[in-house]
């Protein structure tokens, strides 16, 4: 091999080494997501399950249904009770209408008897009797109005109970809270659901986070909102993404055992999350690396 070839090979190796050093990652980690646990908000048997692990769902998609027949029966009873109470309200309103007409008639009689009393065609007793009847009717009206208000309050209370049951019936239909992928399904058809019991775990995969750990010396060189390079496995090669530092821990911790050697685990590091828009190639748990500059 002549000197020219040797020189060319040496130059190529040197350039390659420089290139590799320029692109040496500053930190390593794994991709994760902020998953959402969908829990039951009502008691009952799971009637249907419409999705499974790994399925993609949209916000508002129905994931499962819980038996609401007992709540529906309670609602029907309350609606029947409301109708019965409303009929009492209608009766009280009709009674008040009749009393108002009677009061109007007596007021006319009082005016008429007053004129007759001046002309000597009526006695004071007749005038007093009509006035007494008017007082009785006014008291009856007050009683009827009080009864109507009481019945109206009962109708309002029953309506509020029906609204609560409607809300409970709605909660028996389990819907996806976000767009994402179903990571876990905790209950099957026929099992009993109870308030607070997890049913599904859904993760939004449109945005993922690469969680890395950096040293104290690296901490001074980064900030929230900073744009960085993120590299992820893409078969035999690495795929490049634009990332943004979205969270920096304020407390140091020992390096997690799963990603470092025994010697490095003795060092204190800071956790950092880098947000990355997922084009579909990133998966939960996939390893990645970050270059800050």
MARDOVO-226654 format. One line per field, with one value per residue (C-alpha): residue number from 0; x, y, z; residue in three letters. Coordinates in Angstrom, 2 decimals, decimal comma. Layout:
drengu: NUM  ...
c1: X  ...
c2: Y  ...
c3: Z  ...
tornu: ALA  ...
end
This chain:
drengu: 0  1  2  3  4  5  6  7  8  9  10  11  12  13  14  15  16  17  18  19  20  21  22  23  24  25  26  27  28  29  30  31  32  33  34  35  36  37  38  39  40  41  42  43  44  45  46  47  48  49  50  51  52  53  54  55  56  57  58  59  60  61  62  63  64  65  66  67  68  69  70  71  72  73  74  75  76  77  78  79  80  81  82  83  84  85  86  87  88  89  90  91  92  93  94  95  96  97  98  99  100  101  102  103  104  105  106  107  108  109  110  111  112  113  114  115  116  117  118  119  120  121  122  123  124  125  126  127  128  129  130  131  132  133  134  135  136  137  138  139  140  141  142  143  144  145  146  147  148  149  150  151  152  153  154  155  156  157  158  159  160  161  162  163  164  165  166  167  168  169  170  171  172  173  174  175  176  177  178  179  180  181  182  183  184  185  186  187  188  189  190  191  192  193  194  195  196  197  198  199  200  201  202  203  204  205  206  207  208  209  210  211  212  213  214  215  216  217  218  219  220  221  222  223  224  225  226  227  228  229  230  231  232  233  234  235  236  237  238  239  240  241  242  243  244  245  246  247  248  249  250  251  252  253  254  255  256  257  258  259  260  261  262  263  264  265  266  267  268  269  270  271  272  273  274  275  276  277  278  279  280  281  282  283  284  285  286  287  288  289  290  291  292
c1: 0,00  1,57  1,92  -0,92  -3,47  -2,34  -2,67  -6,18  -7,31  -5,94  -7,70  -11,00  -10,74  -9,93  -12,91  -15,16  -13,92  -14,56  -18,02  -18,87  -17,55  -19,61  -22,78  -22,07  -25,32  -25,51  -28,01  -29,98  -33,41  -36,70  -39,91  -42,98  -46,45  -48,85  -51,49  -55,04  -56,80  -60,51  -62,42  -66,01  -68,27  -71,24  -72,03  -73,17  -72,37  -70,33  -72,75  -70,50  -66,85  -66,19  -62,40  -59,27  -55,59  -53,75  -56,84  -56,78  -59,68  -60,96  -62,18  -65,87  -65,72  -67,76  -65,41  -67,89  -71,39  -72,44  -75,91  -78,13  -81,50  -81,86  -81,24  -83,71  -86,41  -85,73  -86,03  -89,39  -90,72  -89,65  -91,20  -94,53  -94,28  -93,54  -96,66  -98,80  -97,38  -97,78  -101,48  -101,77  -100,09  -102,64  -105,48  -104,09  -103,74  -107,36  -108,53  -106,71  -108,30  -111,78  -111,05  -109,80  -113,05  -115,07  -113,04  -113,74  -117,47  -117,51  -115,64  -118,43  -121,03  -119,32  -119,38  -123,01  -124,11  -122,20  -124,25  -127,45  -126,55  -126,28  -129,67  -131,23  -131,85  -129,45  -128,44  -125,02  -125,24  -125,47  -122,38  -120,51  -121,51  -120,11  -116,89  -116,61  -116,96  -114,25  -111,86  -112,51  -111,77  -108,53  -107,38  -108,33  -106,30  -103,23  -103,59  -103,93  -100,90  -98,84  -99,92  -99,00  -95,53  -95,02  -96,05  -93,85  -90,90  -91,63  -91,68  -88,32  -86,83  -88,05  -86,70  -83,30  -83,34  -84,21  -81,29  -78,96  -80,22  -79,80  -76,20  -75,70  -77,23  -74,86  -71,91  -72,86  -71,63  -67,84  -66,26  -62,68  -61,54  -58,78  -57,47  -55,01  -54,26  -55,74  -52,81  -54,76  -58,23  -58,94  -62,51  -64,31  -67,97  -69,98  -67,68  -68,81  -67,77  -67,80  -67,11  -63,39  -62,49  -60,14  -61,57  -59,05  -55,72  -55,49  -52,35  -52,09  -49,36  -49,43  -46,95  -44,36  -41,71  -38,12  -37,13  -33,40  -31,03  -28,29  -25,41  -25,17  -22,65  -25,10  -27,96  -26,50  -26,53  -30,22  -33,52  -37,26  -38,52  -35,10  -35,12  -32,92  -32,22  -33,76  -32,64  -34,62  -34,06  -35,42  -34,36  -30,63  -30,42  -31,37  -34,26  -33,99  -36,77  -37,06  -37,64  -38,45  -37,39  -40,74  -39,72  -36,59  -36,55  -35,69  -34,25  -31,26  -31,53  -29,34  -29,06  -31,68  -30,11  -31,70  -29,75  -26,28  -23,28  -22,67  -20,06  -22,31  -25,23  -23,33  -23,66  -26,50  -28,43  -31,47  -34,45  -35,50  -38,40  -38,16  -41,45  -41,47  -44,23  -44,77  -45,07  -46,18  -42,76  -42,15  -43,31  -43,63  -40,41  -38,33  -34,81  -33,67  -30,85  -30,59  -28,13  -28,52  -26,47
c2: 0,00  3,29  6,36  8,25  5,51  5,29  9,04  9,01  6,21  8,01  11,22  9,36  7,72  11,06  12,77  9,90  10,14  13,89  13,36  10,75  12,96  15,90  13,82  12,05  11,98  13,95  11,66  8,45  7,33  5,68  7,03  7,28  8,84  10,47  7,76  8,20  5,62  5,36  4,28  3,28  5,90  3,64  0,19  -2,60  -5,51  -4,84  -5,54  -4,88  -4,11  -2,53  -2,27  -4,18  -3,65  -2,00  -0,47  3,17  5,25  8,78  11,02  10,25  6,70  4,24  1,77  -0,21  -0,20  -0,93  -2,23  0,74  -1,05  -0,47  3,26  3,41  1,85  4,40  7,17  5,80  5,75  9,33  10,49  8,89  10,57  13,88  13,61  12,92  15,92  18,14  17,27  18,67  21,82  22,13  21,63  24,34  26,71  26,04  26,61  29,94  30,97  30,25  32,16  35,15  35,24  34,99  37,84  39,95  39,26  40,13  43,37  44,31  43,36  45,49  48,47  47,84  47,33  50,43  52,51  50,81  51,49  55,21  55,12  53,17  50,13  47,85  47,31  47,53  43,82  42,98  45,06  43,43  39,93  40,53  41,97  38,91  36,56  38,54  38,09  34,34  34,07  36,02  33,60  30,64  32,16  32,54  28,91  27,71  29,74  28,32  24,81  25,50  26,72  23,61  21,34  23,26  22,75  19,00  18,98  20,78  18,31  15,34  16,94  17,31  13,62  12,70  14,81  12,93  9,60  10,85  11,68  8,19  6,59  8,60  7,41  3,80  4,45  4,49  6,83  7,51  10,79  11,40  10,30  7,49  3,80  1,37  0,09  -1,98  -3,47  -4,42  -5,77  -8,18  -8,54  -9,95  -8,71  -6,30  -2,66  -0,33  3,40  4,10  0,70  1,00  -0,19  0,94  2,71  4,97  6,72  9,64  8,62  11,73  13,30  11,24  12,06  10,84  10,66  11,12  11,72  14,33  15,31  18,51  19,91  19,35  20,93  24,42  24,19  23,42  25,21  24,66  25,16  24,50  22,69  19,59  16,71  13,36  10,15  6,92  3,45  3,02  -0,46  -0,43  3,37  6,17  8,50  12,15  14,16  17,70  17,70  20,32  20,14  20,18  19,33  19,44  17,93  20,33  17,55  15,33  11,56  8,53  7,30  4,57  1,11  -0,05  2,26  2,75  0,78  0,20  2,96  5,50  4,64  6,29  9,68  12,11  13,08  15,15  13,74  15,57  15,02  15,89  16,25  14,77  14,79  11,16  10,37  6,84  5,27  5,91  3,28  3,28  2,03  2,51  3,75  7,14  9,61  13,38  15,93  19,32  21,42
c3: 0,00  -1,07  1,14  -0,63  0,13  3,74  4,13  2,59  4,92  7,94  6,94  6,43  9,85  11,48  9,87  10,91  14,46  14,52  13,13  15,76  18,55  17,31  17,51  20,78  22,81  26,04  27,76  27,34  28,46  27,55  26,05  28,27  28,22  30,66  30,79  32,10  34,26  33,43  36,55  37,14  38,71  39,36  40,75  38,47  36,23  33,11  30,25  27,27  26,55  23,17  23,10  24,01  24,74  21,88  20,28  19,24  20,58  20,17  22,98  23,54  22,12  24,19  25,88  27,99  29,47  33,05  33,92  34,84  35,07  38,83  38,40  35,50  37,73  40,47  37,91  36,70  40,26  40,84  37,57  38,58  41,99  40,31  38,15  41,22  43,06  40,00  39,90  43,44  42,20  39,41  41,89  44,17  41,22  40,19  43,76  43,90  40,61  41,99  45,19  43,20  41,27  44,50  46,00  42,91  43,25  46,98  46,34  43,92  46,53  49,17  46,81  45,97  49,60  50,62  48,21  49,34  52,97  52,23  50,51  53,39  51,20  53,12  56,71  58,32  59,12  55,44  54,75  57,66  56,51  53,04  54,52  56,77  53,78  52,02  54,97  54,99  51,28  51,65  54,37  52,18  49,36  51,59  52,67  49,07  47,97  50,84  49,82  46,20  47,20  49,33  46,47  44,02  46,39  46,39  42,59  42,51  44,98  42,92  39,74  41,41  42,36  38,77  37,54  39,90  38,53  34,95  35,80  37,28  34,20  32,01  34,07  33,31  29,76  29,98  27,41  26,42  28,01  25,45  22,07  22,59  22,83  25,36  27,41  29,94  30,32  33,92  33,76  31,44  30,52  33,40  36,16  38,84  38,62  41,60  42,01  41,82  40,40  37,38  34,07  31,46  31,11  28,06  26,88  24,45  22,00  19,82  22,21  24,06  26,60  26,72  30,38  30,85  33,75  33,66  35,93  37,95  35,48  32,59  34,55  34,23  30,43  29,88  30,53  30,17  26,63  25,13  21,78  21,59  19,24  20,06  18,41  18,50  17,07  13,56  12,54  11,82  11,97  14,33  13,55  14,48  16,16  17,45  21,19  23,81  27,46  29,28  32,87  34,99  38,45  41,27  43,42  42,80  43,09  42,71  39,14  38,50  38,63  35,40  33,12  34,58  35,86  39,56  39,69  37,98  40,27  43,11  41,43  42,00  38,88  37,87  35,99  32,81  30,43  26,76  24,85  21,34  18,73  17,75  14,04  14,88  15,05  18,75  21,24  25,01  26,61  23,46  24,22  22,98  23,28  23,46  22,17  23,84  21,39
tornu: UNK  UNK  UNK  UNK  UNK  UNK  UNK  UNK  UNK  UNK  UNK  UNK  UNK  UNK  UNK  UNK  UNK  UNK  UNK  UNK  UNK  UNK  UNK  UNK  UNK  UNK  UNK  UNK  UNK  UNK  UNK  UNK  UNK  UNK  UNK  UNK  UNK  UNK  UNK  UNK  UNK  UNK  UNK  UNK  UNK  UNK  UNK  UNK  UNK  UNK  UNK  UNK  UNK  UNK  UNK  UNK  UNK  UNK  UNK  UNK  UNK  UNK  UNK  UNK  UNK  UNK  UNK  UNK  UNK  UNK  UNK  UNK  UNK  UNK  UNK  UNK  UNK  UNK  UNK  UNK  UNK  UNK  UNK  UNK  UNK  UNK  UNK  UNK  UNK  UNK  UNK  UNK  UNK  UNK  UNK  UNK  UNK  UNK  UNK  UNK  UNK  UNK  UNK  UNK  UNK  UNK  UNK  UNK  UNK  UNK  UNK  UNK  UNK  UNK  UNK  UNK  UNK  UNK  UNK  UNK  UNK  UNK  UNK  UNK  UNK  UNK  UNK  UNK  UNK  UNK  UNK  UNK  UNK  UNK  UNK  UNK  UNK  UNK  UNK  UNK  UNK  UNK  UNK  UNK  UNK  UNK  UNK  UNK  UNK  UNK  UNK  UNK  UNK  UNK  UNK  UNK  UNK  UNK  UNK  UNK  UNK  UNK  UNK  UNK  UNK  UNK  UNK  UNK  UNK  UNK  UNK  UNK  UNK  UNK  UNK  UNK  UNK  UNK  UNK  UNK  UNK  UNK  UNK  UNK  UNK  UNK  UNK  UNK  UNK  UNK  UNK  UNK  UNK  UNK  UNK  UNK  UNK  UNK  UNK  UNK  UNK  UNK  UNK  UNK  UNK  UNK  UNK  UNK  UNK  UNK  UNK  UNK  UNK  UNK  UNK  UNK  UNK  UNK  UNK  UNK  UNK  UNK  UNK  UNK  UNK  UNK  UNK  UNK  UNK  UNK  UNK  UNK  UNK  UNK  UNK  UNK  UNK  UNK  UNK  UNK  UNK  UNK  UNK  UNK  UNK  UNK  UNK  UNK  UNK  UNK  UNK  UNK  UNK  UNK  UNK  UNK  UNK  UNK  UNK  UNK  UNK  UNK  UNK  UNK  UNK  UNK  UNK  UNK  UNK  UNK  UNK  UNK  UNK  UNK  UNK  UNK  UNK  UNK  UNK  UNK  UNK  UNK  UNK  UNK  UNK  UNK  UNK  UNK  UNK  UNK  UNK  UNK  UNK
end
